[in-house]
Amino acid sequence: MPAGVLRGVLAAALALPAVALPALAAPAAAAAAPSSFSPSAGPVGGSVPPGPGLALPEPTGPHPVGTTTLHLVDASRPDPWATGGKPRELMVSLWYPARAPGTRRAPYMTFEEASLLLKGLGAPATRRNATLLSRTRTNAFTDAAPIGRAGGLPLVVLSPGFSQSRSSLTALSEDLASRGYAVAGIDHTHEAFGTALPGGRTATCTACEVAERDPGYGKKITRSRAADVSFVLDRLTGADPAWKHGGLIDASRVAMAGHSIGGNSAARVVLTDSRVRAGVNMDGTFYLPLPRKGLSRPFLLLGAARIHDPGGPDRSWDRDWRRMTGWKRWLTVDGADHSSFSDHPLFAKRLGIPLEEYSLPPKAGGAPVKPLPGTRAVDVVRAYVGAFFDLHLRGRPQPLLDRPSRSHPEARFRD
């Protein structure tokens, strides 16, 4: 089931018609107080397999990175994927610049989350692989003391791809935090293969089952995610913030990026939530088209070449590019596939993750395209996404966003 869902996501995206944007949803209301949550890094009694473990690339910024996890409950809104009218639960990871490295390196994900992810991706979901993935070496330290003055940290919200958890964007999150941003990564519960919740619970992807039988699932997910993000912003920047260091966040400097359907959700949020000043769509189809009146806030399109070239298979980018009336850039990355904008290519070879299912064959008569290595994909994504936020949240000029770069020849400007 899950592998078929993933293949269907791309197929459905390439067949999307151009439709009018429905009425905009209101932001989510207030919620109950958060509870603390500390996920386990692996199975009880498990041990890391022989040989070198998996590790994320080191961040490029000057600051150590701290992280904490929040469990937020939106009592005003029922979960769209759960039965019985249960309130919407969300797991949120916060990454932030720290004063010094802490004593506990943060886990990448739980053993159960890793098992479900591997199974969903069609990789061998063995105890060895799940242990290896769950114990990936991160660069963030749990609950390390943050650095910064009151209202000094711009905030970036990240939304992962469909069926993926917030952990899939950890390399990008750590890098932004090391450069002085607070970063909120959201697990959209029941839209990921596995999400660990308090009390030993693990939510699975009930939305995946809906996606198999409902061609309109993309619109529902996009609206739901936009409500999730607005609720999280309420809890992070309101009068009683869920994070005890919430006073460090500058609520006037907020932006969002998303991968795949998370990128479509970023556009939706920029349109519907006035707190979000700019957005990035990383390789995501616009399931909900931009309105004809246009999107006036800054927006970056960053996608895989061929699939997201102008006139390419995903025509939603051509359509919505014309409706972006503010600052905008359209870049494609040679050799990238759909997963290149996440952490997954870093692990694919070791864990048997079949990334080739996201790729398109070469154009007729053309030479095969050399796949972009995972570490290089991380470099490119970090560079351009980071430059976008530095420009639009900090006002720092970014020549990287104005012209081709010799340091990043894979990235091509489109218009």
Disulfide bonds with the S-S distance in Angstrom:
Cys205-Cys208 2.11
